[in-house]
Each structure stands twice: as structure tokens, then as C-alpha cells.
């Protein structure tokens, strides 16, 4: 069998329990729960995780964030259950990123914001139209 991806669940929250239950259905993942109290950077490094999940609202992942500097292949995934957002961090660096590439990243972010604003606006218009029909 190929090497399994080591997934560390950093903290104890309902959202991490749900993530654990979902990921355990995939045999390519080895799930490692981090028991309370949370581990320090030395203990985290000894576990050699490939991915660390944490709940942004419940965990304090300072050790995991510090681990990104010395483990460039590590993927850190923060989940915010209140806003349904997922944040990804990686220790990998892009060495040959030009100013044009940076400008494109900013433009893509602006396009994403405009799309989100137009979706919110169209939802408001749709709700107003629905309200008028029921009156």
C-alpha cells in the first residue's frame, strides 16, 4: 500500500469531529486526533502530519502555523463553522512570482468580490420581487 496522507485534527470541536468522520471513509488518509491540551511545535513535528485541520473559533494553532516555516509541504486548513469558510495555508513558496503575477492575483480577488456583490444584489432583487407578488 502507498504511503497514507497523515491528517492531524488539531483541537476538539464538533466541526473537527465531523471532518474526522468524513475523512475516515477514505483509506488513503491516516487520521490523527490531537488530544487536549493542544500540542506544541516539537510534538506536532514528531507526528509528521501532511495536513492539519483546526477550528478557527475553538483552536489556537500557533504551533501549527510556526510549523509551516520548517515543513514547507504542510497544508494547514482552518475551518470557521460560523461563516462556512475554509482557510488554507501552505509553507510552499513561489520563488518566481513576477509583479504581473501579483497584479493578476489582485485582479482575480477584485473579480471575485464583484461577483459576490452582484450575487447579493440579485438575491435582494429576487426577494423584493417575491414580496411584491405575495402582497
N, C-alpha and C positions, 0 to 999 in steps of 0.2 A: 504494500500500500504506500502511496506517496505521502510525503510529509503533510500533516494536517495543519491548518491555519489555527494558531493559538489566539483565542478571543478571550480577553480578560474583561469581566464585568466589575467595574470599579465603584463599589458602593452597594447599598441595599435599598432599592426603591421599587415601587410597583412596576414602573416602566422597564427597569432592568430585568425584573422577573419575567415580564412579557417578552422582552428581547431574547432572554435565555431560552424560554420555552420554544420560541420560533426557530432559533438557530440550532437547537439540539436536534431538529428534524433533518439537518444536513450533516452527513457523516464526514464531510471534509473539514468541519470545524471542531476543534477541541475547546470546550467551554471551561473557563477558569473563573469561578466566583472569588472576589476579594472580600474576605470577611472583615467585619468591623473589629478594631479600629482600622482605618484605611492605611495602606502600606506606604512606606517611604520609598524614595527613589531606588535605593540599593535593593530592597526587597522586590520592587517591581521589575528591575533589570534582571534579577535572578530567575524570575518566571519566564523571561524571554517571550513576551507577547508580541504577536504580529499586529493585533488590533486591540485597542482599549475603548470600551464603551463606558460613558458615565452620564448620570442625570445632572444636567446643569443646575437644576433647582436644589438638589439634595447633596451633591458631592463637592468636595474641594480638591480638584485634580492637580494641585501644584506640582506634585511629584511626577505625575504623568506628563505634564507639559514640559517639565525640565528634562524628562527622558527623551523628548523629541530631539534635543540637541546632540545627544550621543548615539541615538538609534534612528538614523535617517530613513529607514524603511518602515518605521512605526506609523500606524494610522490611528489617530485619536478622534473619536466620534462622540460629540456631546449632543444629548437629546434634551429638548425643552418640551415637556409634555403639555404645559400650559398654552404654548403658542404653536404646537405641532411643527417645530423647526428642528432641523438636524444640522449641526455644525461639524465640519471636517477640518482637521489639521494634519499636516504631514511634515516630517523632518526633511523631506526631499527638497532640494534647492534647484532652481532653474538658473544655471550659470550664464546662458547665452540669451538673455531676455533683453531685447532692444527697447528703445524708447517707443518705437512704433507699436511693439507688442504691449507695452504698458498702456498706451493710449487706447488700443483696441479693447483691453480689459475694462478700462473705464467706460468706454462707449457701450460695451455689452451690458455693463451694470446699469447704465442710464436707460438703455432699451428695455431691460427687464423691469426697471422702475416704472417706465411709461406704460408698459403692458399691464402691470399690476394696477396702476392708477386708472387705466381705461376699463379694466375688468370691474373695478369697484364702482366706477361711474355707470357702467352699463347695468350692473346689478341694481343700483339705486333707481335708474330709469325703469327697469323691469318691475321693481316693487311698486313704484308710483303708478305705472300703467295697470297693474293688478288691483291696486287700491281703488283706482277710478272705476274699474269695471264692476267692483262689488258695491259701489255706492249708488 
